[in-house]
Every structure is written in structure tokens, then in C-alpha cells.
Amino acid sequence: MLEAVDLTCRRGDRRLFEALDLRVAPGVLLHVRGRNGSGKTTLLRALCGLFSPESGMIRWRNEDIRRLGDDFRRDLLYFGHLNGIKSDLTGVENLRVAATLDGDAVHTDDLWQALERLGLAGFEDLPTRMLSQGQKKRVALARLVISKAPLWILDEPFTALDVDAVALLQDLIADQVADGGLVILTTHQEVALTSGQIERLDLGSRH
Amino acid sequence: MGRSFLALLRRDITLALRRRTDVLTTLFFFVIVVSLFPLGVGSEREVLRLLGPGVVWVAALLASMLALERLFAADYEDGTLEQLLLAGQPLALLVLAKVLAHWLLTGLPVVLIAPLIGMQYYLPQTAILMMMLALLVGTPVLSLIGAIGAALTLGLRGGGILLSLLVLPLYVPVLIYGSGAVSVSTIAAAESQPYLFLLGAFLVLALVFAPLASAAALRISLE
């Protein structure tokens, strides 16, 4: 379970949100909503431990994430605005490095299958700089297929994706939630879940 | 842990080999700077022999600086650095892998080309050998210290100049003992071993502390 208690975040002089409490239980998808600039990305980065909140505490399985350190980060998969792939490496190479760094021991066949599942069959061996925006995003999202992390934090995962890829990503998210994982995401689209529970958090609406 | 170290090392070397210009620029920069001095001060044997060790080391410092700026910047721009920070592996170890790749691509070529440079400066054979040894021990220190500066100035506007102001003063001890080792080895009565030991001590210190300091700096820079 991921918990945030009395969280206050500030960006420069502007206070984005204060005294925010949230709890995400296993098997739950938390949909963070809010206008542009309401602090969605900052909240997600704080939950990952990339951004230190001004005050408040974030707990993963009842322990402070700052004390857990690498133990927390191994349970986490973060997908940010940047794809986090190298443009000079091929899709397979990118995925292999990402999986090794995440500590997942994977077979080369799994990498190819993951990319194929994301509709990249025939593009696995091309440097990713030759791919379109949407395809690059698909390469980055292939990590979701391989990852065994129980906590996914996804920042705007649906942008630049076509209809098929959106459906596929929804399936992946639904599977993760059905397996008892936690998903926290921001998106301006509605996400349909076949099982599990969706909770919503509105940022910047209390003013 | 070891697997992620190797994976990152291999990734950085693969990337550099696919984009060879970055590596070659550093090496050519070094060769050109070193070759300019004989043209400027004339080709008198005694003068060049006196200047040689210092010039080679200063050029090595500058060449190492040149490539430092890109050490973390490329990963920062495409978001892979963010993923490294969240990888759940000791960040200092990952930083060490990146620094090692950086040294293999920029420091080691300088060490290997040193004999040619030495001939240009009429250095005797013992001095050339000593220069290679000193560079072999000293250039990794440059990469390690530079990594701290590169991590601290990441994402800043005009970071490149700030980086040189931060890092070059810290290079001074390496410069002094590195060129000292070479100069002393041309004098028959003097012993250059103490210089090498001191350089070795710097290397050990830098190996222990620089990755930790760079990792901490990276976490601050990415906030």
C-alpha cells in the first residue's frame, strides 16, 4: 500500500497543493486529475522520491520511502514525460538495458515478444531515432510488459498513442490492477477497467 | 548489481562507438593542442624537453574537460538518467560505470598516444614510459573528479563554463604530481616513484568518494 500523509509541495514561490492525503491499496488504480499546472507531475515525482516535498511523508508498506531507498525503487516503475530510451540504440537493446537495471532477469526472446506485443514487429532492430513519436513511446512502454514491479506510476502514458496502442495500454494497466498491483496515473482520458477499482483524485479543485 | 554495472558500461561504450565523432573530437583536440606548442615556441630541443611534461598534462586536463559536459547531459535530456535514479541499484555504482566508460573512451586513448607526443618534445625513453604510467594513473582521477562537477552543473544554463571553473582548480594536484613525475624522470639522480604513489593515492581517494558525491549531486540536480 502506498500512502501519503499531509503532503505539501511547492514549486518556486507557488504552493501547488497542501495537506494532501492519499492512500492507494493493492488492486486499485488512482487517476490523478487536474488542470495544466495543477501539480500532477510534481505529485507523481514526489511519490517516486524524485522530488522532495516541503512537508509530509510518503510511506510504502508502512515505511518511509526515504528510509527504504533502493528497496522502494525496486518495487517501482515510473514512466515520465521523457521516454527514457536512447535514440542510437535499437528497441531490443533499449529494453534489455532497462530490464537489467530494473533487476529483471529476462531472456532475449521475452524482449522480442514484449516489443511484438506492442506492435513493433519488424522495428525491433532499428535505432529508435528512426521511429515515429508514437513508436518510440511504444518502445518505452514495452517495459510495462516485462516489469514485475508492483507499483506503477505513469505520467500521461496515453499521449501520442494511436487507438490500438491506447487499447493495449489499457489492457496492460487492467492486468496489473487485476494482479493486485497499484497504478497511479495522470491522463485527460477516461480509463476503463474490467476488474479492480478506480479512485480519483482532483488536484487544484479545492480553491 | 554487477550485471547492471556491466549493462550500463556496455551501453555507454556502444553508444560512443555508434557516434564516433564525440570520441575522436577529444583525441584530436588533445593532439592539436599539444602540437601547437612546438610551432609557437620554436623547435629548440632543450626548451621543448622542459615544456613537454607540463604541456601534455595541461592538454590532457582540457581534453578531459571537453568531454565531461556530455557525461550526464545526454542521459538527462532523453530521460534515461531519471530511470537510472529510479533503478533500485546503488546509484554510486551506476555512476562509476558511466565514469569508467568515459575514461575508456577519452582517457585511455590519450595514454596510448602519449609516446608519439613524447617524441615530438624530444623526451627520452624513460620519460616517455613514465609519462604513460603517470597518465594511466592520473587520467582516471580527472574523470572521477570531473563527474562530480558534471553532476552538479547538470541542467544549468551556461553549465559548461561553470563546470570548468569548478573542476579545473581541483585538477591542480594531479597536474602538479603528474607533470612532476615526468620532469623528474629526465634527471638521473631523482626518483619519480613518490610522485606516482601520490597519484595512486589520489586515485584511490577519488574512486571511493567521487561516485558517492556525484550520486548525491545527481539527486539534487534532478529535483
Interface residues (C-beta under 8 A of the other chain):
Chain A: C48 G49 L50 F51 S52 D70 D71 F72 R73 R74 D75 L76 Y78 G80 H81 L82 N83 G84 I85 K86 S87 D88 L89 E93 R96 V97 A98 T100 L101 D102 G103 P127
Chain B: R3 S4 A7 L8 R11 T14 L15 R18 R19 E77 D78 G79 T80 E82 Q83 L84 L85 L86 A87 G88 Q89 P90 L94 L222 E223
